[in-house]
Amino acid sequence: MNTTMKHELRVGDNVEWKSEGARARGTILKKIVSPMKFKTYTVHASKEKPNYFIKRVKTGLVVLQKGSVLQWIGENDGTTAKEK
């Protein structure tokens, strides 16, 4: 993949991000493009700055992350991000 081009993240893509000093991995479940309440805070998502619900590989927990912190590591091809 050309590093100057940003991959458009989609549902099912495997991604990783920094989490508490380590790298976390997961699979995108849903793209959020408008403001919404999540737990105790407001998510300021937009079409230009989307957020994503992601199922973490290690714990199975669903988390919400800004698109700007996510690194694409592959399309969902039936394997989990952990198996790659």
Backbone torsions as a table, in degrees:
resi	resn	phi	psi	omega
1	MET	NA	138.5	177.1
2	ASN	-68.4	124.3	-175.4
3	THR	-73.4	-15.3	178.5
4	THR	-82.9	-14.9	179.5
5	MET	-100.4	130.3	178.0
6	LYS	-88.4	130.2	177.9
7	HIS	-72.0	132.9	175.7
8	GLU	-76.9	114.8	-176.9
9	LEU	-71.1	140.4	-178.4
10	ARG	-134.4	160.4	174.6
11	VAL	-56.8	133.0	-179.5
12	GLY	97.4	-16.5	178.9
13	ASP	-68.6	146.7	174.2
14	ASN	-92.7	132.5	-176.8
15	VAL	-135.5	165.0	172.7
16	GLU	-139.2	160.8	-178.1
17	TRP	-158.6	162.4	176.7
18	LYS	-75.9	133.7	179.1
19	SER	-144.4	112.6	177.3
20	GLU	51.1	47.9	175.4
21	GLY	82.1	-0.7	179.9
22	ALA	-127.3	-179.1	176.2
23	ARG	-102.8	128.5	176.1
24	ALA	-105.6	151.0	179.3
25	ARG	-130.4	152.2	177.9
26	GLY	-170.8	-177.2	-178.9
27	THR	-119.4	131.5	-179.3
28	ILE	-67.4	129.0	178.3
29	LEU	-101.1	-37.7	-175.5
30	LYS	-157.0	142.3	176.5
31	LYS	-98.4	133.6	179.9
32	ILE	-112.4	124.2	-176.8
33	VAL	-124.5	16.6	175.7
34	SER	-146.6	155.3	-179.5
35	PRO	-58.1	145.8	179.1
36	MET	-158.4	162.1	173.9
37	LYS	-89.4	135.2	175.3
38	PHE	-136.8	116.4	-175.1
39	LYS	56.0	-112.7	-175.4
40	THR	-106.2	7.4	-178.0
41	TYR	-134.6	166.1	178.9
42	THR	-96.6	130.3	177.4
43	VAL	-91.3	124.3	-178.7
44	HIS	-97.4	63.5	-178.9
45	ALA	-88.0	154.8	175.8
46	SER	-151.7	173.2	177.4
47	LYS	-61.9	-34.6	179.9
48	GLU	-76.9	-30.2	-178.2
49	LYS	-132.2	73.3	-177.2
50	PRO	-72.4	159.2	171.3
51	ASN	-117.0	162.9	-176.2
52	TYR	-138.0	137.1	167.7
53	PHE	-82.2	129.7	-175.9
54	ILE	-131.9	135.0	175.0
55	LYS	-93.1	116.0	-178.8
56	ARG	-68.9	139.0	-179.0
57	VAL	-67.4	-47.6	-172.6
58	LYS	-68.3	-41.5	-172.6
59	THR	-109.5	-19.7	-176.4
60	GLY	79.9	-1.7	179.4
61	LEU	-72.0	149.0	175.7
62	VAL	-97.9	125.1	-179.6
63	VAL	-122.2	164.9	177.4
64	LEU	-115.8	127.8	-178.8
65	GLN	-132.2	147.9	172.8
66	LYS	-69.3	141.7	178.0
67	GLY	-60.4	-30.5	-177.2
68	SER	-66.2	-19.6	-179.3
69	VAL	-97.6	-6.0	-175.2
70	LEU	-89.8	140.9	174.5
71	GLN	-116.3	123.3	179.7
72	TRP	-69.2	131.4	178.0
73	ILE	-122.6	1.0	175.5
74	GLY	151.7	158.1	176.0
75	GLU	-81.2	155.6	178.9
76	ASN	-73.5	112.9	-179.3
77	ASP	-117.0	24.0	-179.7
78	GLY	96.8	-10.0	176.0
79	THR	-104.3	160.1	177.2
80	THR	-89.6	164.0	178.9
81	ALA	-59.2	-31.3	-178.9
82	LYS	-66.8	-31.1	-177.3
83	GLU	-79.8	-12.8	-177.3
84	LYS	-78.3	NA	NA
